Amino acid sequence: MSEEKTTIETGEAGKGESVISKNANTEELEERALSVFSSERNEDITALVLSLITTFIVLLFTKWM
Protein backbone atom coordinates (compact mmCIF):
# COMPACT_ATOMS: atom_id res chain seq x y z
CA MET A 1 0.00 0.00 0.00
CA SER A 2 1.56 3.30 -1.09
CA GLU A 3 1.20 6.38 1.03
CA GLU A 4 -0.27 9.47 -0.62
CA LYS A 5 2.00 12.50 -0.64
CA THR A 6 1.29 16.21 -0.96
CA THR A 7 3.73 18.87 -2.14
CA ILE A 8 3.57 22.17 -0.29
CA GLU A 9 5.28 25.45 -1.14
CA THR A 10 7.59 26.54 1.67
CA GLY A 11 8.77 29.83 0.20
CA GLU A 12 12.14 31.49 0.78
CA ALA A 13 12.56 30.35 4.39
CA GLY A 14 11.98 26.71 3.47
CA LYS A 15 14.02 26.89 0.26
CA GLY A 16 11.35 25.70 -2.17
CA GLU A 17 8.98 22.81 -1.69
CA SER A 18 8.39 20.02 0.82
CA VAL A 19 6.67 16.70 0.31
CA ILE A 20 4.55 15.52 3.22
CA SER A 21 2.19 12.63 3.81
CA LYS A 22 -1.55 13.24 3.36
CA ASN A 23 -2.12 11.97 6.89
CA ALA A 24 0.78 13.92 8.44
CA ASN A 25 0.44 15.25 11.96
CA THR A 26 -0.49 18.87 11.22
CA GLU A 27 -0.02 19.93 14.84
CA GLU A 28 3.61 18.80 14.70
CA LEU A 29 4.14 20.64 11.41
CA GLU A 30 2.64 23.83 12.88
CA GLU A 31 4.90 23.59 15.94
CA ARG A 32 7.96 23.19 13.72
CA ALA A 33 6.98 26.24 11.68
CA LEU A 34 6.39 28.35 14.78
CA SER A 35 9.74 27.31 16.26
CA VAL A 36 11.48 28.62 13.12
CA PHE A 37 9.79 32.01 13.52
CA SER A 38 10.66 32.05 17.22
CA SER A 39 14.35 31.39 16.59
CA GLU A 40 14.49 34.13 13.92
CA ARG A 41 12.89 36.54 16.39
CA ASN A 42 15.49 35.66 19.03
CA GLU A 43 18.29 36.30 16.53
CA ASP A 44 16.80 39.70 15.67
CA ILE A 45 16.53 40.68 19.33
CA THR A 46 20.13 39.60 19.96
CA ALA A 47 21.36 41.68 17.02
CA LEU A 48 19.40 44.69 18.25
CA VAL A 49 20.82 44.42 21.78
CA LEU A 50 24.39 44.09 20.47
CA SER A 51 23.89 47.12 18.22
CA LEU A 52 22.58 49.19 21.12
CA ILE A 53 25.49 48.18 23.37
CA THR A 54 28.01 49.02 20.63
CA THR A 55 26.36 52.39 20.01
CA PHE A 56 26.41 53.19 23.73
CA ILE A 57 30.10 52.28 24.04
CA VAL A 58 31.04 54.38 20.99
CA LEU A 59 29.09 57.38 22.32
CA LEU A 60 30.66 56.96 25.75
CA PHE A 61 34.23 56.90 24.44
CA THR A 62 33.73 59.77 21.99
CA LYS A 63 32.45 61.96 24.81
CA TRP A 64 35.52 61.23 26.96
CA MET A 65 38.04 62.00 24.20
PyMOL commands that set and color helices and strands:
alter all, ss='L'
color gray80, all
select helices_A, chain A and resi 11-14+26-64
alter helices_A, ss='H'
color red, helices_A
select strands_A, chain A and resi 5-10+16-21
alter strands_A, ss='S'
color yellow, strands_A
deselect
rebuild
show_as cartoon
